[in-house]
Amino acid sequence: MKKFNRFIQIVWLGVAAVSAWEAFLAYYNTGKFNGRFAMFAFVFVAAIAMYSIRKRQGKSMK
């Protein structure tokens, strides 16, 4: 179970990294905060929150 939990944490970090990059590109290409930027920024924040929840959950399982 610990390996599965760690795998899920890594997946959430990957989602956060991709969404941060996409948000950066959305802002860089247009020069303004548009809907695409807002969507990927929200996904980034949600992915970091899910990662931290999983990390705390893993500590409580020990």
TIMITI-705187 format. One record per residue: residue number from 0; residue in one letter; x, y, z of N, C-alpha, C in turn. Coordinates in Angstrom, 1 decimal, always signed. Example, Ala and Ser with C-alpha at 12.3 -4.5 7.8 and 13.67 -1.06 7.14 Angstrom:
# TIMITI-705187
 resi resn   n_xx   n_yy   n_zz  ca_xx  ca_yy  ca_zz   c_xx   c_yy   c_zz
    0    a  +13.2   -5.7   +7.8  +12.3   -4.5   +7.8  +13.2   -3.3   +7.8
    1    s  +12.8   -2.2   +7.1  +13.7   -1.1   +7.1  +12.9   +0.0   +7.9
END
This chain:
# TIMITI-705187
 resi resn   n_xx   n_yy   n_zz  ca_xx  ca_yy  ca_zz   c_xx   c_yy   c_zz
    0    m   +0.8   -1.2   +0.0   +0.0   +0.0   +0.0   +0.9   +1.3   +0.0
    1    k   +2.0   +1.2   +0.7   +2.9   +2.4   +0.7   +3.4   +2.7   -0.7
    2    k   +3.7   +1.7   -1.5   +4.3   +1.9   -2.8   +3.2   +2.6   -3.7
    3    f   +2.0   +2.1   -3.5   +0.9   +2.7   -4.3   +0.6   +4.1   -4.0
    4    n   +0.6   +4.4   -2.7   +0.4   +5.8   -2.2   +1.6   +6.7   -2.7
    5    r   +2.8   +6.2   -2.7   +3.9   +7.0   -3.2   +3.7   +7.2   -4.8
    6    f   +3.3   +6.2   -5.5   +3.0   +6.3   -6.9   +2.0   +7.4   -7.2
    7    i   +0.9   +7.4   -6.4   -0.1   +8.4   -6.6   +0.4   +9.8   -6.3
    8    q   +1.3   +9.9   -5.3   +1.9  +11.2   -4.9   +2.7  +11.7   -6.1
    9    i   +3.5  +10.8   -6.8   +4.3  +11.2   -7.9   +3.4  +11.6   -9.1
   10    v   +2.3  +10.9   -9.3   +1.4  +11.3  -10.3   +0.9  +12.7  -10.1
   11    w   +0.5  +13.1   -8.9   +0.0  +14.4   -8.6   +1.0  +15.4   -8.8
   12    l   +2.3  +15.1   -8.5   +3.4  +16.1   -8.7   +3.6  +16.3  -10.2
   13    g   +3.4  +15.2  -11.0   +3.5  +15.3  -12.4   +2.4  +16.2  -13.0
   14    v   +1.2  +16.0  -12.5   +0.0  +16.8  -12.9   +0.3  +18.3  -12.6
   15    a   +0.8  +18.5  -11.4   +1.1  +19.9  -11.0   +2.2  +20.5  -11.9
   16    a   +3.2  +19.8  -12.2   +4.3  +20.3  -13.1   +3.8  +20.6  -14.5
   17    v   +3.0  +19.7  -15.0   +2.5  +20.0  -16.4   +1.5  +21.2  -16.4
   18    s   +0.7  +21.3  -15.4   -0.3  +22.4  -15.3   +0.4  +23.7  -15.1
   19    a   +1.5  +23.7  -14.3   +2.3  +25.0  -14.1   +2.9  +25.4  -15.4
   20    w   +3.4  +24.5  -16.1   +4.1  +24.8  -17.4   +3.0  +25.3  -18.4
   21    e   +1.9  +24.7  -18.4   +0.8  +25.1  -19.3   +0.3  +26.5  -19.0
   22    a   +0.2  +26.8  -17.7   -0.2  +28.1  -17.2   +0.8  +29.2  -17.6
   23    f   +2.1  +28.8  -17.4   +3.1  +29.7  -17.8   +3.1  +30.0  -19.3
   24    l   +2.9  +29.0  -20.1   +2.8  +29.2  -21.6   +1.6  +30.0  -22.0
   25    a   +0.5  +29.8  -21.3   -0.7  +30.5  -21.6   -0.5  +32.0  -21.3
   26    y   +0.2  +32.3  -20.2   +0.4  +33.7  -19.9   +1.5  +34.3  -20.9
   27    y   +2.6  +33.5  -21.1   +3.7  +34.0  -21.9   +3.3  +34.3  -23.4
   28    n   +2.4  +33.4  -23.9   +2.0  +33.5  -25.3   +1.1  +34.7  -25.6
   29    t   +0.2  +34.9  -24.6   -0.8  +36.0  -24.8   -0.5  +37.3  -24.1
   30    g   +0.3  +37.2  -23.0   +0.6  +38.4  -22.2   -0.5  +38.9  -21.3
   31    k   -1.5  +38.0  -21.1   -2.6  +38.4  -20.2   -3.1  +37.1  -19.5
   32    f   -3.8  +37.4  -18.5   -4.4  +36.3  -17.7   -5.8  +35.9  -18.3
   33    n   -5.8  +34.9  -19.2   -7.0  +34.5  -19.8   -7.6  +33.3  -19.2
   34    g   -8.6  +32.7  -19.7   -9.3  +31.6  -19.2   -8.4  +30.3  -19.1
   35    r   -7.6  +30.2  -20.1   -6.7  +29.0  -20.1   -5.7  +29.1  -19.0
   36    f   -5.2  +30.3  -18.7   -4.3  +30.4  -17.6   -5.0  +30.1  -16.3
   37    a   -6.2  +30.6  -16.1   -6.9  +30.4  -14.9   -7.2  +28.9  -14.7
   38    m   -7.6  +28.2  -15.7   -7.9  +26.8  -15.6   -6.7  +26.0  -15.1
   39    f   -5.5  +26.3  -15.8   -4.3  +25.5  -15.4   -3.8  +26.0  -14.1
   40    a   -4.0  +27.2  -13.7   -3.5  +27.6  -12.4   -4.4  +26.9  -11.3
   41    f   -5.7  +26.8  -11.5   -6.5  +26.1  -10.6   -6.2  +24.6  -10.5
   42    v   -5.9  +24.0  -11.6   -5.4  +22.6  -11.6   -4.1  +22.4  -10.9
   43    f   -3.2  +23.4  -11.0   -2.0  +23.3  -10.3   -2.2  +23.4   -8.8
   44    v   -3.0  +24.3   -8.3   -3.3  +24.4   -6.9   -4.0  +23.2   -6.4
   45    a   -4.9  +22.6   -7.2   -5.6  +21.4   -6.7   -4.7  +20.2   -6.7
   46    a   -3.8  +20.1   -7.6   -2.8  +19.0   -7.6   -1.9  +19.1   -6.4
   47    i   -1.4  +20.3   -6.1   -0.5  +20.4   -4.9   -1.3  +20.1   -3.7
   48    a   -2.6  +20.5   -3.6   -3.4  +20.2   -2.4   -3.6  +18.7   -2.3
   49    m   -3.8  +18.0   -3.4   -4.0  +16.5   -3.4   -2.7  +15.8   -3.0
   50    y   -1.6  +16.4   -3.5   -0.3  +15.8   -3.1   -0.1  +15.9   -1.6
   51    s   -0.4  +17.1   -1.0   -0.1  +17.3   +0.4   -1.1  +16.4   +1.2
   52    i   -2.3  +16.3   +0.8   -3.3  +15.4   +1.5   -2.8  +14.0   +1.5
   53    r   -2.3  +13.5   +0.3   -1.8  +12.1   +0.2   -0.5  +11.9   +1.1
   54    k   +0.3  +13.0   +1.2   +1.5  +12.9   +2.0   +1.2  +12.8   +3.4
   55    r   +0.2  +13.6   +3.9   -0.2  +13.5   +5.3   -0.9  +12.1   +5.6
   56    q   -1.7  +11.6   +4.6   -2.3  +10.4   +4.8   -1.3   +9.2   +4.9
   57    g   -0.2   +9.3   +4.2   +0.9   +8.3   +4.3   +1.6   +8.4   +5.6
   58    k   +1.7   +9.6   +6.2   +2.4   +9.7   +7.5   +1.5   +9.0   +8.6
   59    s   +0.2   +9.2   +8.4   -0.8   +8.7   +9.5   -0.9   +7.2   +9.4
   60    m   -0.5   +6.6   +8.2   -0.6   +5.1   +8.0   +0.6   +4.4   +8.7
   61    k   +1.7   +5.1   +9.0   +2.8   +4.5   +9.5   +2.7   +4.2  +11.0
END
